[in-house]
Amino acid sequence: MEIFTGVFVGFWPSSKGKLKFIRIQDGAQEYQVKLPKYMRAGLMRELVVGMGVKVAVRWHDHSWQATDIILFSGTESLVSPPTLAQSMAATHPPCRVEVCQKGNCRKQGGVQLLQELSEMVRAQGWEEWVFVEGSGCQKACKTAPNVRINGHNYHRAQVATLMPELRVQVQRITSPHLGCGDK
């Protein structure tokens, strides 16, 4: 058994779109760890990007699997401490992007959309301001795939149409006069 200590950087969907994995950043190394069913629901409510985690893991069926997890704030000692912006995002990520991972959305590319959006946010350096995650059904199956950005719904969503909106959101966040979602 090993213990990974680092910073939570996001969830990762399984091949069927279910959020079964967490990603942990430990310096330059990133680990993907599968969560047992009994841990998933609680951790999805509690974990936020930038939060410190210690995960006891074992290697099983070609992946790391969590056997126990401890969450702690950014004030405790980490192998790889978060930046100030990540610490702020850990308490309240200013821009939340939810990509439906159910039914028609999954069939119409929701899993790939989640991965592409996560990669684009990372490539732009927006991880501090934009939190991308999978979600349950958004009740608009006929217009799949569906994405919600700070409560605003986007139907037949594509990376090319969402990135300009995310750029506007990041500009609002980083502007001293406006907050994410302000018009």
Secondary structure in CASP SS format (residue, H / E / C, confidence):
PFRMAT SS
TARGET T0000
AUTHOR 0000-0000-0000
METHOD secondary structure of the structure
MODEL  1
M C 1.00
E E 1.00
I E 1.00
F E 1.00
T E 1.00
G E 1.00
V E 1.00
F E 1.00
V E 1.00
G E 1.00
F E 1.00
W E 1.00
P E 1.00
S C 1.00
S C 1.00
K C 1.00
G C 1.00
K C 1.00
L E 1.00
K E 1.00
F E 1.00
I E 1.00
R E 1.00
I E 1.00
Q E 1.00
D E 1.00
G C 1.00
A C 1.00
Q E 1.00
E E 1.00
Y E 1.00
Q E 1.00
V E 1.00
K E 1.00
L C 1.00
P C 1.00
K H 1.00
Y H 1.00
M H 1.00
R H 1.00
A H 1.00
G H 1.00
L H 1.00
M H 1.00
R H 1.00
E H 1.00
L C 1.00
V C 1.00
V C 1.00
G C 1.00
M C 1.00
G E 1.00
V E 1.00
K E 1.00
V E 1.00
A E 1.00
V E 1.00
R E 1.00
W E 1.00
H E 1.00
D C 1.00
H C 1.00
S E 1.00
W E 1.00
Q E 1.00
A E 1.00
T E 1.00
D E 1.00
I E 1.00
I E 1.00
L E 1.00
F E 1.00
S C 1.00
G C 1.00
T C 1.00
E C 1.00
S C 1.00
L C 1.00
V C 1.00
S C 1.00
P C 1.00
P C 1.00
T C 1.00
L H 1.00
A H 1.00
Q H 1.00
S H 1.00
M H 1.00
A H 1.00
A H 1.00
T H 1.00
H C 1.00
P C 1.00
P C 1.00
C E 1.00
R E 1.00
V E 1.00
E E 1.00
V E 1.00
C E 1.00
Q C 1.00
K C 1.00
G H 1.00
N H 1.00
C H 1.00
R H 1.00
K H 1.00
Q C 1.00
G C 1.00
G H 1.00
V H 1.00
Q H 1.00
L H 1.00
L H 1.00
Q H 1.00
E H 1.00
L H 1.00
S H 1.00
E H 1.00
M H 1.00
V H 1.00
R H 1.00
A H 1.00
Q H 1.00
G C 1.00
W C 1.00
E C 1.00
E C 1.00
W C 1.00
V E 1.00
F E 1.00
V E 1.00
E E 1.00
G E 1.00
S E 1.00
G C 1.00
C C 1.00
Q C 1.00
K C 1.00
A C 1.00
C H 1.00
K H 1.00
T H 1.00
A C 1.00
P C 1.00
N C 1.00
V E 1.00
R E 1.00
I E 1.00
N C 1.00
G C 1.00
H E 1.00
N E 1.00
Y E 1.00
H C 1.00
R C 1.00
A C 1.00
Q C 1.00
V H 1.00
A H 1.00
T H 1.00
L H 1.00
M H 1.00
P H 1.00
E H 1.00
L H 1.00
R H 1.00
V H 1.00
Q H 1.00
V H 1.00
Q H 1.00
R H 1.00
I H 1.00
T H 1.00
S C 1.00
P C 1.00
H C 1.00
L C 1.00
G C 1.00
C C 1.00
G C 1.00
D C 1.00
K C 1.00
END
